[in-house]
Amino acid sequence: MKVLIPNHEYDYPEDIRRIQKAFANKDFLVSKTTAEFIWLEYSDSMAAGWLCLPESDDEIVASALPYLKYEEENEND
């Protein structure tokens, strides 16, 4: 199966990779698009455009997790 992704330039690619890494360390797979979305949502909740990432990966996950829902992978999808 081929995977399609948005043709999109990210404004903060290093932050996006760090968000993905922070979630991967907690056994969660987060796409670049999802990483961008959740941090924009979190930043918006603080009336900011894009907040600097905290030093701790645990803080990144704790800050962004409320903007996600958990879904088991389903091979039938």
C-alpha positions as CSV (number, residue, x, y, z in Angstrom):
1,M,0.0,0.0,0.0
2,K,1.2,3.5,-0.9
3,V,1.0,6.3,1.6
4,L,-0.1,9.8,0.5
5,I,1.0,12.8,2.4
6,P,0.3,16.5,2.0
7,N,2.5,18.5,-0.3
8,H,3.3,21.0,2.4
9,E,6.3,23.1,3.6
10,Y,6.5,23.2,7.4
11,D,7.5,26.4,9.0
12,Y,9.2,24.7,11.9
13,P,10.6,21.4,10.6
14,E,13.1,20.8,13.5
15,D,10.3,21.3,16.0
16,I,8.0,18.9,14.0
17,R,10.7,16.2,14.1
18,R,11.2,16.8,17.8
19,I,7.5,16.4,18.5
20,Q,7.4,13.2,16.5
21,K,10.4,11.9,18.4
22,A,8.9,12.8,21.8
23,F,5.8,10.8,20.9
24,A,7.7,7.9,19.4
25,N,9.6,7.6,22.7
26,K,6.2,7.0,24.2
27,D,5.3,4.4,21.6
28,F,3.0,6.7,19.6
29,L,3.2,7.2,15.8
30,V,2.5,10.9,15.0
31,S,2.7,12.2,11.4
32,K,4.4,15.5,10.5
33,T,1.0,16.9,9.7
34,T,-0.4,15.7,13.1
35,A,2.6,17.0,15.0
36,E,2.2,20.5,13.4
37,F,-1.6,20.5,14.0
38,I,-1.3,19.5,17.7
39,W,1.4,22.1,18.5
40,L,-0.6,24.8,16.6
41,E,-3.7,23.9,18.7
42,Y,-1.7,24.0,21.9
43,S,0.0,27.3,20.9
44,D,-3.4,28.7,20.0
45,S,-4.8,27.8,23.4
46,M,-2.1,30.0,24.8
47,A,-3.0,32.9,22.4
48,A,0.3,32.3,20.5
49,G,1.2,31.5,16.9
50,W,3.8,28.9,17.5
51,L,5.3,28.4,21.0
52,C,8.9,27.3,21.5
53,L,9.1,23.7,22.5
54,P,9.9,22.9,26.2
55,E,13.3,21.3,27.0
56,S,11.7,18.1,28.1
57,D,10.1,15.6,25.7
58,D,7.8,14.6,28.5
59,E,6.5,18.2,28.6
60,I,6.0,18.2,24.9
61,V,3.8,15.1,25.1
62,A,1.9,16.3,28.2
63,S,1.2,19.6,26.5
64,A,0.1,18.2,23.2
65,L,-1.7,15.0,24.2
66,P,-5.0,16.7,25.1
67,Y,-5.3,17.6,21.4
68,L,-5.2,14.0,20.3
69,K,-7.3,10.9,20.6
70,Y,-6.0,7.4,20.9
71,E,-6.8,4.9,18.2
72,E,-5.6,1.3,17.8
73,E,-4.2,0.4,14.4
74,N,-6.7,-1.6,12.5
75,E,-5.5,-3.6,9.5
76,N,-9.1,-3.6,8.1
77,D,-9.0,0.2,7.5
